[in-house]
Amino acid sequence: MISYCGTEHQKEHWPEHKQFCREIWIMIKEHAVSHLYQNIQGLDLETWNLQRDLLLQELEERLGREVTFHELDVLMFPRICFICHEARQEELKNCPGCPAASFCNEHPSSPLHDADCHKIKKIHEMNMEADPAKRLMLMEVLVPVITHLQMNKSSDLPDSMQEFLDRHAKPGMNFSENEMIIMSDFCDEPLTVFNALKKMNYSHSDIIIHIEGMSSTSQTIDTSKYWEVLFHLLPNLRKMKIVFVDVDSACHIGVTLCQNCRSMNKSISVKTTALSYLEYIKKKEFERPSLVVFFNLEVETMIDNDFLIALQLKLLKCSKLDCTLVFTTDRKREHISLKKILRSSLGNFKNCYEGLNKFGSLLRE
């Protein structure tokens, strides 16, 4: 289930991998299979996910601990047939167009995968091209783009991520297509919120935004400067409080605004909390938000488990806060499942907008 580029790295990783490897080998022997997932092939995706989760639970009980982040990746994204989930490695061939899918002899291709194959290949090429130094350079390039941004009239407002970058980042700079895509991934969250506020015709001077879906505090810190863009795109805005919930640690993040924003006494407060949203609501420091944003919901993985129940409880709590809710998903199937959950949890609700997020990362187009 795991591969290495050579024996040197295999030996180097062995002390860390040894226990995990041994327990999987024992499970394979006990189940009389050649692969951990061999006996759950041929199931529909929902049932397969449930059976996979049961095997994960059994493995963690044997280990006497939770699996690590990298071990979870191995278990969640195994090399199996995209269609029937065939797991015997000798029966599989890799997709010739991208590095993300495999197919068995009986199912050599899939129209569903074909629709996304070129996008996956593009993302893979971009990730291979974007070394840490280049990513850091592109992150730094975006800062002056935002601090020097000026909107003279409402007609100057961008209508999409592509238009924002073409108009404000590209002039005078010879960025490649991949570099533009990487930059879009850094600022898609604040621009998505801008898009939501624009559709709401938000005109208040103060705003409190609660955000779920940013798992890493370091990621939040890296992109915190970009939230200033809301001041430049929405001139009436004077004061922002942004709270990222359910991230890996709690901290206050200092954001230094541009000279123009400071001269107008604008202020921004950014903090993170490791608490879930249901826990955070109970805290004394909780303030009723103007906007609650759930980024990149993976609804289909929540079916019949505690995550679905937690989401429904959050929706019920948020419905009593009298605030606007924003959801983003990566797939149309997730969007359809989310609508069903919203109806069952909230009953009748006013839908301000439903459709393509034109300010999402270009990675997801």
C-alpha positions in Angstrom: 0.0 0.0 0.0 3.0 2.3 0.2 5.9 2.8 -2.2 9.3 4.4 -2.0 11.6 6.0 -4.6 14.4 3.6 -3.5 15.8 1.4 -0.8 17.6 4.2 0.9 14.4 6.1 1.8 12.6 2.9 2.6 15.2 2.0 5.2 15.2 5.5 6.6 11.4 5.5 7.0 11.3 1.9 8.4 11.5 2.8 12.2 8.4 5.1 11.7 6.6 2.8 9.4 7.3 -0.6 11.1 4.3 -0.8 13.4 1.8 0.4 10.8 3.2 -2.0 8.3 3.1 -5.0 10.7 -0.5 -4.5 11.7 -1.7 -4.1 8.1 0.2 -7.3 7.1 -1.5 -9.2 10.0 -4.9 -7.9 8.8 -4.2 -9.0 5.3 -3.3 -12.5 6.4 -6.3 -12.8 8.7 -8.7 -11.7 5.9 -6.9 -14.0 3.4 -6.4 -11.2 0.8 -3.5 -9.6 -1.0 -4.6 -6.1 -0.3 -6.4 -4.6 2.7 -9.3 -3.4 0.5 -9.7 -6.5 -1.7 -12.9 -7.8 -0.1 -14.8 -4.5 -0.5 -14.5 -4.1 -4.2 -17.7 -3.9 -6.3 -19.5 -1.7 -3.8 -21.1 1.7 -4.5 -18.9 4.6 -3.3 -21.0 5.3 -0.2 -20.9 1.7 1.0 -17.2 1.4 0.1 -16.4 4.5 2.2 -18.3 3.0 5.2 -16.4 -0.3 4.9 -13.1 1.5 4.5 -13.8 3.5 7.7 -14.6 0.2 9.6 -11.2 -1.1 8.5 -9.6 2.1 9.6 -11.3 1.8 13.0 -10.0 -1.8 13.3 -6.5 -0.8 12.4 -6.4 2.0 15.0 -7.7 -0.4 17.6 -4.8 -2.8 16.8 -2.3 0.1 16.8 -3.6 1.4 20.1 -3.5 4.9 18.6 -4.9 7.1 15.9 -3.1 6.9 12.6 -0.8 9.8 11.6 -1.7 12.3 8.9 0.5 10.5 6.3 -0.8 7.1 7.3 -4.4 8.4 6.9 -3.5 9.5 3.4 -2.3 6.0 2.5 -5.7 4.6 3.8 -8.0 7.2 2.3 -6.4 7.4 -1.1 -5.3 3.8 -2.1 -4.4 2.7 -5.6 -7.7 1.0 -6.6 -9.9 1.0 -9.7 -11.7 4.3 -10.1 -14.9 2.4 -11.0 -15.2 -0.9 -9.2 -12.5 -0.4 -6.5 -10.6 -3.5 -7.5 -7.6 -3.5 -5.2 -5.4 -6.3 -6.5 -2.4 -4.4 -7.8 -1.6 -6.8 -10.6 -5.0 -6.1 -12.1 -4.5 -2.3 -12.3 -3.1 0.1 -14.8 -2.5 3.8 -14.2 -4.4 6.5 -16.1 -2.3 7.5 -19.1 -3.4 11.1 -18.8 -2.8 11.9 -15.1 -1.2 10.5 -12.0 -4.3 10.3 -9.8 -6.4 7.4 -11.1 -6.1 3.7 -11.9 -8.3 1.3 -13.7 -8.7 -2.5 -13.8 -8.8 -4.6 -17.0 -12.6 -4.8 -16.9 -13.0 -1.0 -16.6 -10.2 0.7 -18.6 -11.7 4.2 -18.5 -14.4 6.4 -17.1 -16.3 9.4 -18.6 -16.6 10.8 -15.1 -12.8 10.8 -14.7 -12.2 11.9 -18.3 -14.0 15.1 -17.6 -11.5 16.1 -14.9 -8.3 14.2 -16.1 -6.8 17.2 -17.8 -7.4 19.4 -14.8 -5.8 16.9 -12.5 -2.8 16.7 -14.8 -2.6 20.5 -14.8 -2.6 20.7 -11.0 0.1 18.0 -10.8 2.3 19.9 -13.3 1.7 23.1 -11.4 2.6 21.6 -8.0 5.8 20.1 -9.5 6.7 23.5 -10.9 5.9 25.5 -7.8 8.8 25.0 -5.5 8.6 26.6 -2.0 10.8 29.5 -3.0 8.6 30.4 -6.0 5.4 30.1 -3.9 6.9 32.5 -1.3 7.8 34.9 -4.1 4.3 34.8 -5.5 2.8 35.3 -2.0 4.9 38.4 -1.6 4.0 39.7 -5.0 0.3 39.7 -4.0 0.8 42.0 -1.0 1.6 45.2 -3.0 -1.2 44.3 -5.5 -3.7 44.5 -2.6 -2.2 47.4 -0.7 -2.1 49.6 -3.8 -5.6 48.5 -5.0 -8.0 51.4 -5.5 -11.6 51.3 -6.7 -12.7 54.7 -8.0 -16.3 53.6 -8.7 -18.4 50.5 -8.4 -17.9 49.7 -12.1 -14.2 49.1 -11.4 -15.0 46.1 -9.2 -13.8 42.8 -10.7 -16.4 40.2 -11.7 -14.2 37.1 -11.3 -10.8 35.9 -10.0 -9.4 35.9 -13.5 -10.4 39.5 -14.0 -9.0 40.5 -10.7 -5.6 39.0 -11.5 -5.5 40.1 -15.1 -6.3 43.7 -14.1 -4.3 44.1 -10.9 -1.5 41.4 -10.8 -0.6 40.8 -14.4 0.2 44.3 -15.8 3.9 44.8 -16.1 4.6 41.3 -14.8 5.2 38.3 -17.1 3.5 35.7 -15.0 2.9 32.2 -16.5 -0.5 30.6 -16.5 0.6 28.3 -13.6 1.9 31.2 -11.6 -1.5 33.0 -11.9 -3.2 29.8 -10.8 -1.0 29.6 -7.7 -1.7 33.3 -6.8 -5.4 32.7 -7.1 -5.1 29.9 -4.6 -3.7 32.4 -2.0 -6.5 34.9 -2.2 -9.6 32.9 -3.1 -11.0 33.0 0.5 -11.1 36.8 0.9 -12.3 37.3 -2.7 -15.0 34.7 -2.2 -16.2 36.6 0.9 -16.1 39.8 -1.1 -18.3 38.1 -3.7 -20.8 37.1 -1.1 -20.9 40.6 0.5 -21.4 42.1 -2.9 -24.3 39.9 -3.6 -25.8 40.8 -0.2 -25.4 44.5 -0.9 -23.5 44.7 2.4 -23.2 48.4 3.4 -22.4 48.4 7.1 -19.1 49.8 8.3 -18.4 46.9 10.7 -18.4 43.2 10.1 -17.7 40.0 12.1 -16.8 37.0 10.0 -16.5 33.4 11.3 -14.8 30.9 9.0 -14.5 27.2 9.0 -12.5 25.2 6.5 -9.0 26.5 7.0 -7.3 23.6 8.9 -3.9 25.0 9.4 -2.9 28.0 11.5 0.2 28.5 9.4 -1.9 28.7 6.3 -4.1 31.3 8.0 -1.1 33.4 9.0 0.4 33.2 5.5 -2.8 34.5 3.9 -4.0 36.9 6.6 -2.6 40.0 4.9 -4.8 39.4 1.9 -8.0 40.1 3.9 -7.2 43.8 3.6 -8.6 43.5 0.0 -12.1 43.8 1.5 -11.3 47.3 2.7 -10.2 48.3 -0.8 -13.1 46.6 -2.7 -15.8 47.7 -0.2 -14.9 51.3 0.8 -17.7 51.6 3.3 -16.1 48.9 5.4 -14.1 50.3 8.4 -13.7 47.5 10.9 -13.3 43.7 10.5 -13.1 40.9 13.0 -12.3 37.5 11.5 -12.3 34.3 13.5 -11.0 31.0 12.0 -12.5 28.1 13.9 -11.5 24.5 14.2 -7.9 25.0 13.1 -4.9 23.2 14.7 -4.0 25.9 17.2 -5.2 29.2 18.7 -3.5 32.6 18.2 -4.0 36.2 17.4 -2.6 37.3 14.1 -1.3 40.8 13.7 -2.1 42.4 10.3 -0.5 45.7 9.3 -2.7 47.7 7.0 -1.5 50.0 4.3 -1.0 53.7 5.0 -4.2 54.7 3.3 -6.3 52.3 5.5 -4.5 53.4 8.6 -5.1 57.1 7.8 -8.9 56.3 7.6 -8.7 54.5 11.0 -9.6 51.2 9.5 -8.8 48.1 11.6 -8.8 44.4 11.3 -8.6 41.7 14.0 -7.7 38.1 12.9 -7.6 35.2 15.3 -7.8 31.4 15.3 -9.3 28.9 17.7 -8.9 25.2 17.9 -12.4 24.8 19.1 -15.1 23.5 16.9 -17.8 26.0 16.0 -20.3 24.3 18.4 -17.8 24.7 21.2 -16.9 28.3 20.2 -20.5 29.4 20.3 -20.6 28.6 24.0 -17.6 30.8 24.9 -17.9 34.2 26.5 -15.8 35.9 23.9 -18.2 34.7 21.1 -19.7 37.6 19.2 -22.7 37.2 16.9 -21.3 37.2 13.3 -22.5 39.0 10.3 -21.3 36.1 8.1 -20.4 32.5 8.7 -18.4 30.8 6.0 -17.9 27.1 5.5 -15.2 26.6 2.9 -14.8 23.4 0.8 -17.4 21.3 2.5 -17.0 17.6 1.6 -20.6 16.6 2.3 -20.6 13.2 0.7 -18.0 12.0 3.2 -20.3 12.9 6.1 -23.1 10.6 5.2 -24.1 8.4 8.2 -21.4 9.5 10.5 -20.7 12.0 13.3 -19.6 14.8 10.9 -23.1 15.0 9.3 -24.7 15.3 12.8 -22.2 18.0 13.7 -23.0 19.9 10.5 -26.7 19.7 11.1 -26.2 21.0 14.7 -24.1 23.9 13.5 -26.7 24.8 10.9 -29.4 24.8 13.6 -27.2 27.0 15.8 -26.4 29.4 13.0 -30.1 29.7 12.0 -30.7 31.3 15.5 -27.9 33.8 15.0 -29.7 35.7 12.3 -26.7 35.9 10.1 -25.8 35.0 6.5 -24.3 31.6 5.8 -21.9 31.0 2.9 -20.9 27.5 1.7 -18.5 26.4 -1.0 -18.0 22.9 -2.3 -15.6 21.5 -4.9 -17.9 19.2 -6.8 -21.5 19.4 -8.1 -22.4 16.2 -6.3 -21.3 17.8 -3.0 -23.5 20.8 -3.9 -26.5 18.6 -4.5 -26.0 16.8 -1.2 -25.6 20.1 0.7 -28.9 21.4 -0.6 -30.6 18.3 0.8 -29.0 18.7 4.2 -29.9 22.4 4.3 -33.5 21.6 3.5 -33.7 18.9 6.1 -31.9 21.0 8.8 -33.3 24.5 8.2 -36.6 23.9 6.4 -37.5 27.1 4.5 -34.5 29.5 4.0 -33.8 32.4 1.7 -31.3 31.4 -1.0 -29.4 34.6 -2.0 -27.2 32.9 -4.6 -26.5 29.4 -5.9 -24.0 28.8 -8.7 -20.4 29.0 -9.7 -18.1 30.8 -7.4 -16.3 33.1 -9.9 -13.8 34.2 -7.3 -12.7 30.6 -6.3 -9.2 29.4 -6.9 -8.4 28.8 -10.6 -7.2 25.4 -9.5 -10.8 24.3 -9.2 -12.0 25.5 -12.6 
